[in-house]
Amino acid sequence: MTITITAFERSPDGGKGLARDTRVRWALEEVGQAYAVRLVSFRAMKEAAHLALHPFGQIPTYEEGDLALFETGAIVLHIAERHAGLLPDGANARARGITWMFAALNTVEPPILELANARLLEGDKPWSKERMPLVEDRVRNRLKQLSARLGDADWLDGAFSAGDLMMVSVLLRLRSSGILDGYPNLSAYVARGEARPAYRRAFAAQLALYTGKPPTG
């Protein structure tokens, strides 16, 4: 059965890897599963056909036979549980890997998204100058905690897992802010994730959609 995922017809980031379909692409590349991509316009995302797949009108979605999924975390977890390569074999280690997936999405990403929205949507508000340091402090607090936990390890819990895939994807959103530079071990952690061949293939495939250049590697 062919796996089909959806992606933006015109990605807001121009294919630089921040759209959430990159996370699904990366997971599929890590486990060696081929997939097709159906591009969806912003208009089509609000129409009945897409809403039947994703009730909130977003991307990505995942279709395989009679299975249709939405929500990036759920999709990546499904891939990791169905195919070897993204979760350890031991029950306890698998549980910890899944825990780090939830930590990335529920604990680390929210303040990062708040910062992105504050800069993009609220920068011209009269109260933005006073609020911004508070938003940035919330991000730095999470990074400090994560940095302390990671220490000098390569990955969060032994070998690379879906937890690392999600965490690296979340931290990539901070690159343009410069905040991540204050945590050398986290910067190196993200670089290790980006250096993985599966990530490079996923990134190249997404970028090719918007640049017209064929993916390499």
SVG drawing of the C-alpha trace seen along z (x, -y; Angstrom):
<svg xmlns="http://www.w3.org/2000/svg" viewBox="-17 -51 47 56">
<polyline fill="none" stroke="black" stroke-width="0.4" points="0.0,0.0 1.3,-3.4 1.8,-5.9 0.5,-9.4 1.1,-12.5 0.0,-16.0 2.1,-19.2 1.6,-22.9 1.3,-23.7 3.1,-27.0 4.9,-26.5 5.2,-29.7 8.9,-28.9 9.7,-28.3 10.7,-24.7 13.3,-25.4 12.2,-22.4 10.0,-24.1 6.6,-22.9 5.4,-19.9 5.4,-17.5 9.2,-17.6 8.9,-15.6 6.8,-12.9 9.1,-12.8 12.1,-12.4 10.4,-9.5 9.6,-7.7 13.2,-8.2 14.6,-6.8 12.6,-3.6 13.1,-3.3 9.5,-3.6 8.6,-5.2 5.8,-7.7 3.9,-10.0 3.1,-13.7 -0.2,-15.4 0.2,-19.2 -2.7,-21.1 -3.5,-24.8 -4.6,-27.0 -8.0,-27.1 -8.3,-23.4 -7.2,-22.9 -10.6,-24.4 -12.7,-22.3 -14.7,-19.2 -12.3,-16.7 -9.3,-17.8 -11.4,-18.4 -12.5,-14.8 -8.8,-13.9 -7.9,-16.7 -10.8,-18.3 -8.8,-21.4 -7.7,-22.0 -4.0,-21.7 -1.1,-19.6 0.2,-17.0 -2.1,-14.1 -1.2,-10.4 -3.0,-7.9 -2.2,-4.2 -4.9,-1.9 -8.0,-2.5 -6.0,-4.3 -6.1,-8.1 -4.2,-10.0 -3.7,-13.6 -1.5,-15.3 2.3,-15.0 3.0,-13.4 0.4,-10.7 1.7,-10.0 5.3,-9.8 4.4,-7.5 2.5,-5.3 5.4,-5.0 7.8,-4.3 5.6,-1.6 5.0,0.1 8.6,0.0 11.9,0.7 14.4,-2.1 12.8,-4.9 12.1,-3.2 14.2,-0.8 13.2,2.9 13.1,2.9 9.7,1.9 11.1,-0.6 13.4,-2.2 10.5,-2.4 8.3,-4.1 11.1,-6.7 11.5,-7.4 7.7,-8.0 7.9,-10.2 10.5,-12.4 8.2,-12.8 5.5,-14.1 8.0,-16.3 9.1,-17.9 5.6,-18.7 3.9,-19.5 6.7,-21.1 9.4,-22.5 7.5,-23.5 4.7,-25.7 7.0,-28.5 9.0,-28.4 5.8,-28.8 4.7,-31.6 8.0,-33.4 7.5,-32.9 4.0,-34.3 5.1,-37.2 7.8,-38.2 5.7,-37.6 2.2,-38.8 2.7,-41.1 6.0,-42.9 4.2,-46.1 2.0,-46.2 2.7,-48.9 3.2,-46.3 5.5,-44.0 8.7,-45.6 7.8,-44.9 6.4,-41.4 9.1,-40.0 11.7,-39.5 9.2,-37.5 8.5,-35.3 12.2,-34.8 12.8,-33.9 10.2,-31.1 12.1,-29.7 15.4,-30.0 14.1,-28.3 13.1,-25.2 16.4,-25.2 18.3,-25.4 16.4,-22.4 16.8,-20.4 20.5,-21.3 21.1,-20.1 19.4,-16.8 21.2,-16.2 24.6,-17.0 27.4,-15.7 25.3,-12.8 24.7,-12.5 20.9,-11.8 18.3,-12.1 18.2,-8.4 20.8,-6.2 20.4,-5.7 18.6,-8.1 14.9,-7.7 11.6,-9.3 12.0,-11.4 15.1,-13.0 13.5,-13.4 10.7,-15.4 13.0,-17.4 15.5,-18.4 12.5,-19.4 11.2,-21.6 14.5,-23.2 15.1,-24.0 12.4,-26.7 14.8,-28.7 17.6,-29.0 16.7,-32.4 16.3,-33.8 19.9,-33.1 18.7,-31.9 19.9,-28.4 23.4,-29.6 23.6,-30.2 23.4,-26.4 26.3,-24.8 25.3,-21.2 21.8,-21.8 23.3,-23.5 25.5,-20.5 22.6,-18.1 20.5,-19.8 23.5,-19.7 23.8,-15.9 20.1,-15.5 20.5,-17.6 23.5,-15.5 21.6,-12.3 21.2,-11.1 17.4,-10.5 17.0,-14.1 19.0,-15.4 16.8,-13.4 13.6,-14.7 14.8,-18.3 15.9,-18.1 12.6,-16.5 10.6,-19.3 12.9,-22.0 12.7,-20.7 9.0,-21.3 9.5,-25.1 12.8,-25.6 12.3,-23.2 15.7,-21.6 15.6,-17.8 16.5,-16.3 19.9,-14.9 21.4,-12.4"/>
</svg>
